[in-house]
Amino acid sequence: MNWLDRITEGSTRKVARLSSRRSFLTRLGTVVAGTAAAVPLLPVARGNAPEESRAAAPDESGMNGEEFDPKSCAYWRHCSIDGFACSCCGGTQSTCPPGTELARMTWLGTCRNPGDNVDYIISYNDCCGKGSCGRCLCNRNEGDRPMWMPPKNNDTNWCQGVTSQSYHCTIAAVVGVAVADD
């Protein structure tokens, strides 16, 4: 260990000889300022973003059948849902029913719209604050991953970080078009 002490002491003394406190503080300030400037560039979850800032949902007017009925488990957006569809509980596919609160945490799925044959990224958010809705229970696990991959697991109670952790129903909001991995 004596050799390690000598090497550490020698390199520390060399750095002290070649630099001043002022230059150290200047470099430290540059790193701190650079980090502060880069923080806004990091990705941020926009779960509470206004409805108009989300991706436009595909036009489903004129489409018929179970895969275009938001109250059906066969609805194309419900490909990874596990819970009660909010469309049956007083809400819509993208808004919570009155008296409930949108959970800030979410799980994601990629579902193909049979109307235009395009894959869309769907955000499944739980609506919390009332007892379970009890209508339109859907348990489709396409793309579900194990519990140690939380953003892709639908078996978690996502009513965390809100006033009440009581689960009511789940919305299926379109957040974007899925891009193929090349």
Backbone as a printed PyTorch tensor [residue, N CA C, xyz], in Angstrom:
tensor([[[  0.8130,  -1.1930,   0.0000],
         [  0.0000,   0.0000,   0.0000],
         [  0.8600,   1.2610,   0.0000]],

        [[  2.0930,   1.1170,   0.4480],
         [  2.9770,   2.2610,   0.5070],
         [  3.2100,   2.8380,  -0.8910]],

        [[  3.3250,   1.9770,  -1.9020],
         [  3.5480,   2.4360,  -3.2700],
         [  2.3270,   3.2150,  -3.7950]],

        [[  1.1150,   2.7900,  -3.3990],
         [ -0.1000,   3.4830,  -3.8140],
         [ -0.1640,   4.8710,  -3.1770]],

        [[  0.2510,   4.9660,  -1.9200],
         [  0.2850,   6.2650,  -1.2390],
         [  1.2510,   7.2110,  -1.9380]],

        [[  2.4400,   6.6980,  -2.3370],
         [  3.4450,   7.5350,  -2.9970],
         [  2.9300,   8.0290,  -4.3490]],

        [[  2.2860,   7.1500,  -5.1060],
         [  1.7610,   7.5470,  -6.4210],
         [  0.6590,   8.5910,  -6.2670]],

        [[ -0.2590,   8.3690,  -5.3150],
         [ -1.3490,   9.3060,  -5.0840],
         [ -0.8080,  10.6610,  -4.6230]],

        [[  0.1510,  10.6460,  -3.6950],
         [  0.7300,  11.8960,  -3.1980],
         [  1.4590,  12.6310,  -4.3110]],

        [[  2.2220,  11.9140,  -5.1210],
         [  2.9760,  12.5390,  -6.2100],
         [  2.0510,  13.1930,  -7.2340]],

        [[  0.9720,  12.4820,  -7.6130],
         [  0.0570,  13.0590,  -8.6120],
         [ -0.7220,  14.2320,  -8.0290]],

        [[ -1.0720,  14.1760,  -6.7710],
         [ -1.7850,  15.2810,  -6.1250],
         [ -0.8990,  16.5150,  -6.0490]],

        [[  0.3860,  16.3300,  -5.6700],
         [  1.3160,  17.4650,  -5.5940],
         [  1.5650,  18.0610,  -6.9780]],

        [[  1.6310,  17.2270,  -8.0130],
         [  1.8480,  17.7250,  -9.3790],
         [  0.6710,  18.5970,  -9.8220]],

        [[ -0.5600,  18.1330,  -9.5500],
         [ -1.7450,  18.9210,  -9.9000],
         [ -1.7380,  20.2380,  -9.1350]],

        [[ -1.3580,  20.2140,  -7.8590],
         [ -1.3150,  21.4260,  -7.0390],
         [ -0.2770,  22.4090,  -7.5680]],

        [[  0.8710,  21.9250,  -8.0670],
         [  1.9060,  22.7990,  -8.6230],
         [  1.4530,  23.4430,  -9.9240]],

        [[  0.7200,  22.6950, -10.7460],
         [  0.3700,  23.1740, -12.0840],
         [ -0.9370,  23.9630, -12.1480]],

        [[ -1.6900,  23.9850, -11.0890],
         [ -2.9540,  24.7270, -11.1320],
         [ -3.1400,  25.5400,  -9.8550]],

        [[ -3.9630,  26.5850,  -9.9760],
         [ -4.2370,  27.4230,  -8.8120],
         [ -5.6660,  27.1690,  -8.3370]],

        [[ -5.9820,  27.6870,  -7.1590],
         [ -7.3600,  27.5590,  -6.6520],
         [ -8.3320,  28.2710,  -7.5790]],

        [[ -7.8980,  29.4160,  -8.0930],
         [ -8.7600,  30.1930,  -8.9710],
         [ -9.1090,  29.4130, -10.2430]],

        [[ -8.1270,  28.7700, -10.8450],
         [ -8.4200,  28.0150, -12.0730],
         [ -9.3080,  26.8050, -11.7590]],

        [[ -9.1020,  26.2050, -10.5920],
         [ -9.9690,  25.0930, -10.1940],
         [-11.4120,  25.5680, -10.0390]],

        [[-11.5990,  26.7020,  -9.3510],
         [-12.9460,  27.2290,  -9.1630],
         [-13.5720,  27.6400, -10.4960]],

        [[-12.7580,  28.1620, -11.4310],
         [-13.2680,  28.5230, -12.7520],
         [-13.7760,  27.2850, -13.4870]],

        [[-12.9840,  26.2290, -13.4650],
         [-13.4000,  24.9850, -14.1280],
         [-14.6300,  24.3810, -13.4650]],

        [[-14.6610,  24.4010, -12.1420],
         [-15.8180,  23.8760, -11.4170],
         [-17.0710,  24.6810, -11.7630]],

        [[-16.9460,  26.0150, -11.8050],
         [-18.0810,  26.8660, -12.1710],
         [-18.5670,  26.5940, -13.5830]],

        [[-17.6370,  26.3410, -14.5010],
         [-18.0070,  26.0240, -15.8850],
         [-18.7810,  24.7110, -15.9450]],

        [[-18.3270,  23.7170, -15.2160],
         [-19.0300,  22.4250, -15.2020],
         [-20.4320,  22.5770, -14.6100]],

        [[-20.5340,  23.3150, -13.5010],
         [-21.8390,  23.5110, -12.8560],
         [-22.7800,  24.2720, -13.7820]],

        [[-22.3040,  25.3400, -14.3990],
         [-23.1480,  26.1250, -15.3090],
         [-23.5320,  25.3040, -16.5350]],

        [[-22.5980,  24.5300, -17.0590],
         [-22.8970,  23.6840, -18.2190],
         [-23.9280,  22.6250, -17.8970]],

        [[-23.8290,  22.0610, -16.7080],
         [-24.8090,  21.0600, -16.2840],
         [-26.1830,  21.6940, -16.1280]],

        [[-26.2330,  22.8900, -15.5380],
         [-27.5140,  23.5820, -15.3520],
         [-28.1450,  23.9320, -16.6920]],

        [[-27.3230,  24.2590, -17.6880],
         [-27.8540,  24.5880, -19.0110],
         [-28.3380,  23.3380, -19.7360]],

        [[-27.7290,  22.1740, -19.4460],
         [-28.0950,  20.9390, -20.1450],
         [-29.3190,  20.2580, -19.5450]],

        [[-29.6570,  20.5240, -18.2900],
         [-30.7810,  19.8590, -17.6290],
         [-32.0950,  20.0490, -18.3850]],

        [[-32.4290,  21.2500, -18.8870],
         [-33.6910,  21.3800, -19.6260],
         [-33.7440,  20.5520, -20.9060]],

        [[-32.6120,  20.0770, -21.3790],
         [-32.5810,  19.2810, -22.5980],
         [-32.9140,  17.8130, -22.3650]],

        [[-32.9410,  17.3930, -21.1110],
         [-33.2350,  16.0020, -20.7920],
         [-34.7000,  15.6900, -21.0780]],

        [[-35.0200,  14.4330, -21.4190],
         [-36.4160,  14.0880, -21.6710],
         [-37.2570,  14.2040, -20.3980]],

        [[-38.4660,  14.7000, -20.5500],
         [-39.3560,  14.9130, -19.4240],
         [-40.6950,  14.2710, -19.7310]],

        [[-41.2530,  13.5520, -18.7700],
         [-42.5850,  12.9730, -18.9420],
         [-43.6060,  14.0940, -18.9250]],

        [[-44.4570,  14.1280, -19.9050],
         [-45.4590,  15.1810, -20.0220],
         [-46.8500,  14.6220, -19.7820]],

        [[-47.0050,  13.8250, -18.7180],
         [-48.2840,  13.1880, -18.4230],
         [-49.4030,  14.1670, -18.1520]],

        [[-49.0760,  15.3400, -17.6390],
         [-50.0980,  16.3330, -17.3410],
         [-50.2050,  17.3860, -18.4310]],

        [[-49.6590,  17.1070, -19.6060],
         [-49.7320,  18.0680, -20.7050],
         [-51.1800,  18.2280, -21.1430]],

        [[-51.5410,  19.4230, -21.5810],
         [-52.9140,  19.6260, -22.0360],
         [-53.2540,  18.7170, -23.2090]],

        [[-54.5010,  18.4190, -23.3400],
         [-54.9980,  17.4900, -24.3550],
         [-54.5700,  17.9110, -25.7600]],

        [[-54.5480,  19.2290, -26.0570],
         [-54.2290,  19.6690, -27.4080],
         [-52.7640,  19.4590, -27.7690]],

        [[-51.8850,  19.2490, -26.7780],
         [-50.4780,  19.0410, -27.0840],
         [-50.1610,  17.5760, -27.3840]],

        [[-51.1010,  16.6840, -27.1260],
         [-50.8870,  15.2730, -27.4430],
         [-51.0330,  15.0550, -28.9390]],

        [[-50.5310,  13.9220, -29.4020],
         [-50.6380,  13.5920, -30.8190],
         [-52.1010,  13.4400, -31.2030]],

        [[-52.3870,  13.8070, -32.4230],
         [-53.7660,  13.6880, -32.8990],
         [-54.1130,  12.2170, -33.0660]],

        [[-55.2480,  11.8350, -32.5180],
         [-55.7160,  10.4590, -32.6580],
         [-56.2260,  10.2700, -34.0830]],

        [[-56.0920,   9.0830, -34.6150],
         [-56.5700,   8.8500, -35.9670],
         [-58.0880,   9.0040, -36.0590]],

        [[-58.5540,   9.4000, -37.2210],
         [-59.9870,   9.5840, -37.4450],
         [-60.6710,   8.2230, -37.5090]],

        [[-61.6120,   8.0060, -36.6090],
         [-62.3380,   6.7350, -36.5660],
         [-63.7890,   6.8950, -36.9780]],

        [[-64.1470,   8.0870, -37.4450],
         [-65.5370,   8.2890, -37.8510],
         [-65.8280,   7.4160, -39.0700]],

        [[-66.9600,   6.8140, -39.0540],
         [-67.3540,   5.9300, -40.1490],
         [-66.8150,   4.5180, -40.0140]],

        [[-66.0150,   4.2570, -38.9920],
         [-65.4820,   2.9110, -38.7840],
         [-66.4740,   2.1440, -37.9270]],

        [[-66.7560,   0.9130, -38.3000],
         [-67.7060,   0.0810, -37.5650],
         [-67.0340,  -1.1920, -37.0850]],

        [[-67.6400,  -1.8200, -36.1060],
         [-67.1400,  -3.0890, -35.5920],
         [-66.5770,  -2.9350, -34.1980]],

        [[-66.3420,  -4.0890, -33.5600],
         [-65.8320,  -4.0860, -32.1890],
         [-64.4810,  -3.4050, -32.0600]],

        [[-63.6310,  -3.5180, -33.0830],
         [-62.3000,  -2.9230, -32.9700],
         [-62.3110,  -1.3960, -33.0290]],

        [[-63.4770,  -0.7890, -33.3030],
         [-63.6010,   0.6660, -33.2830],
         [-64.5910,   1.1390, -32.2240]],

        [[-65.0040,   0.2460, -31.3330],
         [-65.9340,   0.5880, -30.2540],
         [-65.1570,   0.7110, -28.9430]],

        [[-64.9990,   1.9450, -28.4110],
         [-64.2190,   2.1400, -27.1840],
         [-64.7630,   1.4020, -25.9670]],

        [[-65.9870,   0.8930, -26.0390],
         [-66.5610,   0.1510, -24.9160],
         [-66.3330,  -1.3490, -25.0580]],

        [[-65.5640,  -1.7520, -26.0520],
         [-65.2770,  -3.1640, -26.2980],
         [-63.8250,  -3.4710, -25.9540]],

        [[-63.5910,  -4.6610, -25.4320],
         [-62.2060,  -5.0660, -25.1530],
         [-61.4310,  -5.3080, -26.4500]],

        [[-62.1380,  -5.5110, -27.5560],
         [-61.4850,  -5.7190, -28.8450],
         [-61.0870,  -4.3990, -29.5100]],

        [[-61.4210,  -3.2510, -28.8800],
         [-61.0680,  -1.9380, -29.4210],
         [-59.5640,  -1.8970, -29.6510]],

        [[-59.1430,  -1.3760, -30.7860],
         [-57.7380,  -1.4630, -31.1800],
         [-56.7890,  -0.7990, -30.1810]],

        [[-57.2150,   0.2630, -29.4820],
         [-56.3370,   0.9260, -28.5010],
         [-56.1650,   0.0990, -27.2300]],

        [[-56.9920,  -0.8900, -27.0210],
         [-56.9410,  -1.6890, -25.7940],
         [-56.0190,  -2.8960, -25.9090]],

        [[-55.0490,  -2.8720, -26.8040],
         [-54.2010,  -4.0470, -27.0200],
         [-53.3450,  -4.4050, -25.8060]],

        [[-53.0800,  -3.4630, -24.9130],
         [-52.2630,  -3.7580, -23.7220],
         [-52.9480,  -3.3360, -22.4310]],

        [[-54.2500,  -3.1910, -22.4600],
         [-54.9770,  -2.7050, -21.2840],
         [-55.1570,  -3.8260, -20.2580]],

        [[-55.2010,  -3.4440, -19.0090],
         [-55.4950,  -4.3750, -17.9220],
         [-56.2960,  -3.5880, -16.8900]],

        [[-57.6120,  -3.6050, -17.0370],
         [-58.4590,  -2.8530, -16.1140],
         [-59.7960,  -2.5280, -16.7520]],

        [[-60.5050,  -1.6050, -16.1280],
         [-61.8210,  -1.1860, -16.6190],
         [-61.6350,  -0.0390, -17.6010]],

        [[-62.2260,  -0.1300, -18.7910],
         [-62.1260,   0.9290, -19.7930],
         [-62.9430,   2.1420, -19.3290]],

        [[-62.3190,   3.3010, -19.2910],
         [-63.0040,   4.5220, -18.8350],
         [-64.1630,   4.9060, -19.7410]],

        [[-64.1780,   4.4330, -20.9750],
         [-65.2900,   4.7160, -21.8870],
         [-66.6000,   4.1690, -21.3450]],

        [[-66.5350,   3.1350, -20.5370],
         [-67.7350,   2.5380, -19.9390],
         [-68.0560,   3.1410, -18.5740]],

        [[-67.1960,   4.0150, -18.0790],
         [-67.3210,   4.4980, -16.7060],
         [-67.5710,   5.9990, -16.6160]],

        [[-67.9890,   6.6130, -17.7030],
         [-68.2900,   8.0400, -17.6880],
         [-67.2080,   8.9200, -18.2700]],

        [[-66.1180,   8.3350, -18.7330],
         [-65.0420,   9.1010, -19.3600],
         [-64.9670,   8.7670, -20.8450]],

        [[-63.8400,   9.0470, -21.4420],
         [-63.6050,   8.6870, -22.8430],
         [-62.3090,   7.8940, -22.9110]],

        [[-61.8470,   7.6170, -24.1300],
         [-60.5860,   6.9000, -24.2490],
         [-59.4000,   7.7720, -23.8420]],

        [[-59.5830,   9.0940, -23.7610],
         [-58.4640,   9.9650, -23.4070],
         [-58.7450,  10.9060, -22.2370]],

        [[-59.9130,  10.8090, -21.6100],
         [-60.2010,  11.6520, -20.4420],
         [-60.8220,  10.8200, -19.3260]],

        [[-60.4760,  11.1810, -18.1060],
         [-61.0100,  10.4840, -16.9330],
         [-62.4520,  10.9120, -16.6650]],

        [[-63.2330,  10.0410, -16.0300],
         [-64.5930,  10.4180, -15.6370],
         [-64.5640,  11.5230, -14.5830]],

        [[-65.6470,  12.3000, -14.4730],
         [-65.7110,  13.3390, -13.4410],
         [-65.5210,  12.7400, -12.0440]],

        [[-64.8070,  13.4620, -11.2090],
         [-64.5790,  13.0130,  -9.8360],
         [-63.3610,  12.1290,  -9.6740]],

        [[-62.6490,  11.8630, -10.7830],
         [-61.4260,  11.0620, -10.7000],
         [-60.2510,  11.9260, -11.1290]],

        [[-59.0700,  11.4250, -10.8410],
         [-57.8430,  12.1550, -11.1260],
         [-56.9220,  11.2680, -11.9470]],

        [[-56.3010,  11.8340, -12.9820],
         [-55.3950,  11.0970, -13.8550],
         [-54.0910,  10.7980, -13.1250]],

        [[-53.6950,   9.5360, -13.0920],
         [-52.4320,   9.1500, -12.4510],
         [-51.2740,   9.7340, -13.2460]],

        [[-50.2350,  10.1250, -12.5390],
         [-49.0750,  10.7110, -13.1930],
         [-48.1670,   9.6530, -13.8040]],

        [[-48.2810,   8.4350, -13.3560],
         [-47.4600,   7.3450, -13.8800],
         [-48.2740,   6.5650, -14.8980]],

        [[-47.6010,   5.9440, -15.8450],
         [-48.2850,   5.3030, -16.9600],
         [-47.5240,   4.0850, -17.4420]],

        [[-48.1800,   3.2420, -18.1940],
         [-47.4790,   2.2050, -18.9430],
         [-47.8290,   2.4150, -20.3910]],

        [[-46.9630,   1.9260, -21.2740],
         [-47.1050,   2.1800, -22.7020],
         [-47.3260,   0.8930, -23.4740]],

        [[-48.0130,   1.0270, -24.5840],
         [-48.2060,  -0.0840, -25.5010],
         [-48.1570,   0.4490, -26.9180]],

        [[-47.9300,  -0.4340, -27.8600],
         [-47.9580,  -0.0740, -29.2740],
         [-49.0470,  -0.9080, -29.9220]],

        [[-50.0620,  -0.2290, -30.4480],
         [-51.2180,  -0.9080, -31.0240],
         [-51.3970,  -0.5140, -32.4870]],

        [[-51.7940,  -1.4730, -33.2990],
         [-52.0390,  -1.2250, -34.7270],
         [-53.4970,  -0.8740, -34.9350]],

        [[-53.7270,   0.2700, -35.5860],
         [-55.0720,   0.7020, -35.9340],
         [-55.4690,   0.0000, -37.2400]],

        [[-56.5050,  -0.8410, -37.2050],
         [-56.8970,  -1.5510, -38.4240],
         [-57.4920,  -0.6220, -39.4820]],

        [[-57.8700,   0.5960, -39.1010],
         [-58.4360,   1.5340, -40.0630],
         [-57.4150,   2.0860, -41.0350]],

        [[-56.1960,   2.3780, -40.5390],
         [-55.1590,   2.9250, -41.4240],
         [-53.8880,   2.0730, -41.4390]],

        [[-53.8970,   0.9560, -40.7110],
         [-52.7700,   0.0150, -40.6630],
         [-51.4680,   0.6700, -40.1720]],

        [[-51.5960,   1.6060, -39.2370],
         [-50.4450,   2.3080, -38.6590],
         [-50.3500,   1.9270, -37.1830]],

        [[-49.1240,   1.7520, -36.7040],
         [-48.8980,   1.4740, -35.2870],
         [-48.8230,   2.7900, -34.5230]],

        [[-49.5570,   2.8560, -33.3850],
         [-49.5750,   4.0440, -32.5460],
         [-49.0800,   3.7010, -31.1480]],

        [[-48.4110,   4.6690, -30.5070],
         [-47.9900,   4.5190, -29.1140],
         [-49.1710,   4.9420, -28.2590]],

        [[-49.5980,   4.0420, -27.3790],
         [-50.7470,   4.2900, -26.5150],
         [-50.2620,   4.4140, -25.0730]],

        [[-50.6940,   5.4750, -24.4110],
         [-50.3910,   5.6770, -22.9950],
         [-51.6040,   5.2300, -22.1870]],

        [[-51.3960,   4.2400, -21.3320],
         [-52.4620,   3.7520, -20.4600],
         [-52.2930,   4.4150, -19.0960]],

        [[-53.2090,   5.3120, -18.7750],
         [-53.1840,   6.0060, -17.4920],
         [-54.3800,   5.5620, -16.6710]],

        [[-54.1500,   5.2740, -15.4110],
         [-55.2520,   4.9490, -14.5090],
         [-55.9040,   6.2330, -14.0340]],

        [[-57.2040,   6.1830, -13.8620],
         [-57.9590,   7.2720, -13.2600],
         [-58.2600,   6.8480, -11.8300]],

        [[-57.9380,   7.7080, -10.8860],
         [-57.9690,   7.3420,  -9.4730],
         [-58.8940,   8.2750,  -8.6910]],

        [[-59.3340,   7.8140,  -7.5420],
         [-60.0950,   8.6620,  -6.6490],
         [-61.4650,   8.1320,  -6.3000]],

        [[-61.9570,   7.1670,  -7.0180],
         [-63.2360,   6.5160,  -6.7270],
         [-62.9760,   5.0210,  -6.6590]],

        [[-63.9600,   4.2910,  -6.1440],
         [-63.8520,   2.8340,  -6.1420],
         [-63.8850,   2.2970,  -7.5700]],

        [[-63.5470,   1.0400,  -7.7480],
         [-63.5110,   0.4330,  -9.0800],
         [-64.8250,   0.6140,  -9.8190]],

        [[-64.7190,   0.8960, -11.0940],
         [-65.8880,   1.1240, -11.9450],
         [-66.7220,  -0.1470, -12.0620]],

        [[-66.0800,  -1.2720, -12.3200],
         [-66.7870,  -2.5490, -12.3890],
         [-67.4080,  -2.8630, -13.7360]],

        [[-67.1980,  -2.0080, -14.7540],
         [-67.7620,  -2.2680, -16.0800],
         [-66.6330,  -2.3420, -17.1080]],

        [[-66.8240,  -3.1690, -18.1170],
         [-65.8850,  -3.3020, -19.2410],
         [-64.4820,  -3.6990, -18.7770]],

        [[-64.3880,  -4.7810, -18.0020],
         [-63.0760,  -5.2650, -17.5750],
         [-62.3750,  -5.9010, -18.7680]],

        [[-61.2100,  -5.3740, -19.1000],
         [-60.4130,  -5.9020, -20.2050],
         [-59.0390,  -6.2800, -19.6700]],

        [[-58.5570,  -7.4450, -20.0620],
         [-57.2350,  -7.8950, -19.6550],
         [-56.5190,  -8.4440, -20.8750]],

        [[-55.9640,  -7.5340, -21.6600],
         [-55.1870,  -7.9130, -22.8360],
         [-53.7290,  -7.5940, -22.5390]],

        [[-52.8860,  -8.5380, -22.7050],
         [-51.5010,  -8.3880, -22.2760],
         [-50.5010,  -8.4010, -23.4210]],

        [[-50.8910,  -7.9110, -24.5930],
         [-49.9620,  -7.8700, -25.7220],
         [-48.8180,  -6.9250, -25.3960]],

        [[-47.5950,  -7.4080, -25.4340],
         [-46.4240,  -6.5790, -25.1510],
         [-46.1420,  -6.3860, -23.6740]],

        [[-46.9160,  -7.0320, -22.7950],
         [-46.6880,  -6.8970, -21.3550],
         [-45.3310,  -7.4910, -20.9980]],

        [[-44.6160,  -6.8200, -20.1180],
         [-43.2980,  -7.2660, -19.6800],
         [-43.3320,  -7.5660, -18.1900]],

        [[-42.2990,  -8.2390, -17.6740],
         [-42.2710,  -8.5830, -16.2430],
         [-42.2680,  -7.3460, -15.3440]],

        [[-42.5480,  -7.5810, -14.0570],
         [-42.6500,  -6.5010, -13.0770],
         [-41.3710,  -5.6720, -12.9650]],

        [[-40.2180,  -6.2270, -13.2960],
         [-38.9830,  -5.4630, -13.1500],
         [-38.7750,  -4.5050, -14.3190]],

        [[-39.7310,  -4.4420, -15.2500],
         [-39.7280,  -3.4430, -16.3240],
         [-41.0090,  -2.6140, -16.1880]],

        [[-41.1160,  -1.7780, -15.1490],
         [-42.3810,  -1.1010, -14.8300],
         [-43.0540,  -0.3400, -15.9710]],

        [[-42.3480,   0.4160, -16.8330],
         [-43.0830,   1.1640, -17.8540],
         [-43.8230,   0.2840, -18.8620]],

        [[-43.4720,  -0.9920, -18.9290],
         [-44.1270,  -1.8880, -19.8820],
         [-44.8980,  -2.9960, -19.1830]],

        [[-45.2140,  -2.7910, -17.9080],
         [-45.9490,  -3.7860, -17.1460],
         [-47.3000,  -3.2090, -16.7670]],

        [[-48.3650,  -3.9820, -16.9970],
         [-49.6940,  -3.4450, -16.7240],
         [-50.3230,  -4.0110, -15.4520]],

        [[-49.5720,  -4.7350, -14.6390],
         [-50.1270,  -5.3270, -13.4180],
         [-49.8670,  -4.4910, -12.1660]],

        [[-49.4010,  -3.2880, -12.3280],
         [-49.0710,  -2.4160, -11.2070],
         [-50.2290,  -1.4750, -10.9320]],

        [[-50.4380,  -1.1250,  -9.6690],
         [-51.4020,  -0.0690,  -9.3530],
         [-50.6880,   1.2520,  -9.6110]],

        [[-51.0720,   1.9360, -10.6770],
         [-50.3960,   3.1540, -11.1000],
         [-50.9450,   4.3960, -10.4140]],

        [[-51.8570,   4.2470,  -9.4620],
         [-52.4300,   5.3930,  -8.7400],
         [-51.4770,   5.8430,  -7.6430]],

        [[-50.3130,   6.2880,  -8.0390],
         [-49.3170,   6.7750,  -7.0950],
         [-49.0100,   8.2220,  -7.4370]],

        [[-48.7330,   9.0220,  -6.4400],
         [-48.4210,  10.4250,  -6.6640],
         [-49.6540,  11.2880,  -6.8760]],

        [[-50.8320,  10.7450,  -6.5990],
         [-52.0710,  11.5210,  -6.6910],
         [-52.7590,  11.5010,  -5.3330]],

        [[-53.8450,  12.2380,  -5.2040],
         [-54.5230,  12.3770,  -3.9240],
         [-54.9800,  11.0410,  -3.3500]],

        [[-55.6300,  10.2200,  -4.1770],
         [-56.1460,   8.9340,  -3.7170],
         [-55.5360,   7.8020,  -4.5320]],

        [[-55.1810,   6.7200,  -3.8830],
         [-54.6200,   5.5720,  -4.5860],
         [-55.6850,   4.5490,  -4.9410]],

        [[-56.9420,   4.9450,  -4.8880],
         [-58.0530,   4.0680,  -5.2180],
         [-58.2500,   4.0440,  -6.7370]],

        [[-58.1150,   2.8680,  -7.3360],
         [-58.2310,   2.7070,  -8.7950],
         [-59.6970,   2.7120,  -9.2340]],

        [[-59.9880,   3.4390, -10.3300],
         [-61.3420,   3.4910, -10.8820],
         [-61.4000,   2.8760, -12.2840]],

        [[-60.6110,   3.3930, -13.2300],
         [-60.6170,   2.8750, -14.5990],
         [-59.3310,   3.3060, -15.3000]],

        [[-59.1960,   2.9230, -16.5810],
         [-57.9860,   3.1970, -17.3430],
         [-58.3380,   3.8410, -18.6780]],

        [[-57.5940,   4.9040, -19.0410],
         [-57.7550,   5.5130, -20.3610],
         [-56.6960,   4.9490, -21.2960]],

        [[-56.9080,   5.1000, -22.6050],
         [-55.9620,   4.6500, -23.6180],
         [-55.7560,   5.7940, -24.6090]],

        [[-54.8500,   6.7130, -24.2690],
         [-54.6320,   7.9170, -25.0760],
         [-53.5280,   7.7020, -26.0980]],

        [[-53.7520,   8.1600, -27.3190],
         [-52.7310,   8.0980, -28.3640],
         [-51.7330,   9.2020, -28.0780]],

        [[-50.4310,   8.8410, -28.0000],
         [-49.4020,   9.8430, -27.7630],
         [-48.4750,  10.0420, -28.9590]],

        [[-48.5730,   9.1890, -29.9440],
         [-47.7390,   9.3630, -31.1230],
         [-47.7930,   8.1700, -32.0430]],

        [[-47.1590,   8.3360, -33.1780],
         [-47.0430,   7.2590, -34.1550],
         [-45.7650,   6.5030, -33.8500]],

        [[-45.8320,   5.1860, -33.8330],
         [-44.6560,   4.3740, -33.5480],
         [-43.7600,   4.3630, -34.7820]],

        [[-42.4660,   4.5250, -34.5470],
         [-41.4950,   4.5220, -35.6350],
         [-40.7550,   3.1950, -35.5840]],

        [[-40.5910,   2.5750, -36.7290],
         [-39.9290,   1.2720, -36.7980],
         [-38.4570,   1.4190, -36.4430]],

        [[-37.9220,   0.4450, -35.7050],
         [-36.5140,   0.3970, -35.3590],
         [-35.7420,  -0.1440, -36.5560]],

        [[-34.8280,   0.6440, -37.0780],
         [-34.0430,   0.1740, -38.2430],
         [-32.6590,  -0.2280, -37.8330]]])
